[in-house]
Structure formats: structure tokens, C-alpha cells
Amino acid sequence: MFEGKTLVIIGGTSGIGLRAARLAVQRGARVILGGRDKARLASVVESLGDSAEGYTVDNTDRTSLRDFFARLDRVDGLFTPAASYQVAGFTEQDEEKVRSAFERKFWPQYWTVQAALPVLAPEAGIVLVGGAAGARPVPGAASYAACNSAIEGLARALAVDLAPRRVNVIAPGTLDGELWQSRDPQLRDNAFSHYAQSTLLKRVGTVEDAADAALFLLNNPYMTGATLSPDGGYTLR
Ligand SMILES: NC(=O)c1ccc[n+]([C@@H]2O[C@H](COP(=O)([O-])OP(=O)(O)OC[C@H]3O[C@@H](n4cnc5c(N)ncnc54)[C@H](OP(=O)(O)O)[C@@H]3O)[C@@H](O)[C@H]2O)c1
């Protein structure tokens, strides 16, 4: 399905990006991974075998993004899960914290697609990452919710501007992956149990659930401008 295709994953060393890389290699892709931590990149690339390469990149830095894509000739698929933001309540006075979701999740994906353009194949697929909080905000996270909605708007706009390249979004719900495993266990347990009660499918998701949705959008030749929600029905409740 991905035989002979080159897939770039910015944020491919953990969570959704890492699972997408594993699935894509199993399906025949050559994957090129980006992340900030050189040692982590090296170990992930080694675990994926000959079909994987990895280069350091910081997606908050446009020069770093340009240097990353300058190495490549042709990219058939681009997936951009990398993000490292803080969540802030509406009345938060620390402006850096309030802006963090846009600065570290929205704009990095915008600039990543722009930096990739010179090497994106004419019919490439692009998948951005939003989140279920865009459609169903949780209390105390206004700029994060707005950022996720903005990413869906960006994908629709880029689907228009970059056609016949295809641009879509995944908007996952809460997933049991490295991101949550790195957080305080009590906070995680409360969040997981609240999320499970709030979904139709009564469980948190897995990073595989989200990665599989991303690969579907990268591969399907007639999907563009769409948001897929691997969220267990969270946004319907
Ligand atoms: N996990 C969830 O429950 C969940 C739910 C809804 C939405 N999402 C969204 O899904 C996306 C990915 O989440 P995840 O769970 O896969 O996260 P994760 O496990 O923390 O993985 C993040 C990846 O991005 C890389 N990265 C972080 N900051 C970067 C930067 N500035 N430049 C380049 N690479 C960077 C990390 O590697 P380095 O640290 O080495 O750079 C890592 O490979 C995020 O946008 C998140 O908001 C996640």
C-alpha cells in the first residue's frame, strides 16, 4: 500500500508518530523521521531497520525545518504530530503560556508544510494533527481548544491551495501513550477515568488507533480537507 513511497513524520520518535512509522514500514514505506533528541532518533531508526532514516529538527524553528527538507528529493506523504505546548486557562496572565498552543502546535505545522513544499510530490498526502478538544473543549484550556479548531481550518484552506495534493487532519481523543505516561500518575488516572466515562466506547484510545487513522488519510486518494476523529465517540456526547 505504501510500497515505494517516502513518508516524512515530524515527531516520529514517540506516541502517534512512532506508531505511524512502524505501521508504514510494515506496509512497505520508506520513512524519514524528525525529532529534537538525537539519541532517541538513532535508537528508533535502528529499531525500524533499513527502511528508516532520522534527522534532528525543531519544528518551532523555520531554518531547522528548511535544513531538514533540503536533504530530501521527493516526499509522498507528510505527517506532523510533533508538538510541545502548555495548556493555559482563559484568565492566565502569563502570555507565553497562553500563546503556547499556537506557537508550539499550530504554527509549527504551518511552517512544516511550507518548508516541505519544494519536495512534496504533486499528489502527496499531508496529515496534520489537531485534537478532540477543538470540537468539545474541556474547561480551562481555551487557547488549546481554539488551536485544534484552527488546525482543522488550516487543513481545509491548504486542501484548496495545494490541490491536487491532499491535506487532512486527525483529531484524536485522549490516548494511552508516552505523552500521558510521562505525566503525574494521579492526574493521568483521573483524566483517563473521566474520558472513559465521557466516550461512547467507554475507554481511552491507543496511539495505534490514531496512527491507523493518519495512515488511512495519507493513503486514500480521494480524501481531502477532512477531519477524522479517532476519539471513541467523545465529540458526540
Ligand atoms: N496523546 C494524546 O492523548 C493526544 C490527544 C489528542 C491530541 N494529541 C496530539 O497529538 C500530537 C502528538 O501527540 P503524541 O501523544 O504522539 O506526543 P508524544 O508522544 O509526546 O510525541 C511527540 C513527538 O514530537 C517530537 N517533538 C516534540 N516537540 C518537537 C519539536 N519542537 N520539534 C520537533 N519534534 C518535536 C518528540 O520528539 P523530541 O521530544 O525528541 O523532539 C516526539 O517524537 C500532539 O499534537 C497532541 O496535541 C495527542
The ligand as a Tripos MOL2 file, in Angstrom:
@<TRIPOS>MOLECULE
LIG
   48    52     1     0     0
SMALL
NO_CHARGES

@<TRIPOS>ATOM
      1 N1         -1.6350   11.6660   23.2440 N.am      1 LIG1
      2 C1         -2.8580   12.1620   23.3730 C.2       1 LIG1
      3 O1         -3.6440   11.7900   24.2700 O.2       1 LIG1
      4 C2         -3.3350   13.1660   22.3540 C.ar      1 LIG1
      5 C3         -4.7050   13.5150   22.3170 C.ar      1 LIG1
      6 C4         -5.1490   14.4690   21.3980 C.ar      1 LIG1
      7 C5         -4.2290   15.0940   20.5590 C.ar      1 LIG1
      8 N2         -2.9130   14.7380   20.6240 N.ar      1 LIG1
      9 C6         -1.9790   15.4470   19.7590 C.3       1 LIG1
     10 O2         -1.1510   14.5360   19.0640 O.3       1 LIG1
     11 C7          0.1280   15.1130   18.8510 C.3       1 LIG1
     12 C8          1.2110   14.1240   19.2120 C.3       1 LIG1
     13 O3          0.9620   13.5880   20.4780 O.3       1 LIG1
     14 P1          1.7630   12.3070   20.9820 P.3       1 LIG1
     15 O4          0.9320   11.7100   22.0640 O.co2     1 LIG1
     16 O5          2.1690   11.4600   19.8310 O.co2     1 LIG1
     17 O6          3.0430   13.0440   21.6530 O.3       1 LIG1
     18 P2          4.4720   12.4740   22.1080 P.3       1 LIG1
     19 O7          4.4130   11.0120   22.4360 O.co2     1 LIG1
     20 O8          4.9280   13.4210   23.1670 O.co2     1 LIG1
     21 O9          5.4000   12.6350   20.8060 O.3       1 LIG1
     22 C9          5.7960   13.9080   20.3590 C.3       1 LIG1
     23 C10         6.8470   13.7340   19.2630 C.3       1 LIG1
     24 O10         7.1430   15.0290   18.7220 O.3       1 LIG1
     25 C11         8.5460   15.3060   18.8840 C.3       1 LIG1
     26 N3          8.6490   16.7470   19.1500 N.ar      1 LIG1
     27 C12         8.1410   17.4330   20.2130 C.ar      1 LIG1
     28 N4          8.4380   18.7320   20.1000 N.ar      1 LIG1
     29 C13         9.1330   18.8860   18.9400 C.ar      1 LIG1
     30 C14         9.7180   19.9900   18.2750 C.ar      1 LIG1
     31 N5          9.6710   21.2440   18.7770 N.pl3     1 LIG1
     32 N6         10.3460   19.7760   17.0940 N.ar      1 LIG1
     33 C15        10.4180   18.5330   16.5560 C.ar      1 LIG1
     34 N7          9.9070   17.4330   17.1550 N.ar      1 LIG1
     35 C16         9.2690   17.6180   18.3320 C.ar      1 LIG1
     36 C17         9.0040   14.4210   20.0330 C.3       1 LIG1
     37 O11        10.4050   14.1170   19.9820 O.3       1 LIG1
     38 P3         11.5010   15.0870   20.6940 P.3       1 LIG1
     39 O12        10.9660   15.3940   22.0640 O.co2     1 LIG1
     40 O13        12.7660   14.2810   20.6880 O.co2     1 LIG1
     41 O14        11.5990   16.2920   19.8370 O.co2     1 LIG1
     42 C18         8.1780   13.1610   19.7460 C.3       1 LIG1
     43 O15         8.7570   12.4160   18.6880 O.3       1 LIG1
     44 C19         0.1200   16.4400   19.6340 C.3       1 LIG1
     45 O16        -0.1910   17.4810   18.7340 O.3       1 LIG1
     46 C20        -1.0340   16.2840   20.5990 C.3       1 LIG1
     47 O17        -1.6500   17.5230   20.9330 O.3       1 LIG1
     48 C21        -2.4450   13.7980   21.4810 C.ar      1 LIG1
@<TRIPOS>BOND
     1     1     2 1
     2     2     3 2
     3     2     4 1
     4     4     5 ar
     5     4    48 ar
     6     5     6 ar
     7     6     7 ar
     8     7     8 ar
     9     8     9 1
    10     8    48 ar
    11     9    10 1
    12     9    46 1
    13    10    11 1
    14    11    12 1
    15    11    44 1
    16    12    13 1
    17    13    14 1
    18    14    15 2
    19    14    16 1
    20    14    17 1
    21    17    18 1
    22    18    19 2
    23    18    20 1
    24    18    21 1
    25    21    22 1
    26    22    23 1
    27    23    24 1
    28    23    42 1
    29    24    25 1
    30    25    26 1
    31    25    36 1
    32    26    27 ar
    33    26    35 ar
    34    27    28 ar
    35    28    29 ar
    36    29    30 ar
    37    29    35 ar
    38    30    31 1
    39    30    32 ar
    40    32    33 ar
    41    33    34 ar
    42    34    35 ar
    43    36    37 1
    44    36    42 1
    45    37    38 1
    46    38    39 2
    47    38    40 1
    48    38    41 1
    49    42    43 1
    50    44    45 1
    51    44    46 1
    52    46    47 1
@<TRIPOS>SUBSTRUCTURE
     1 LIG1         1 GROUP 0 **** ****
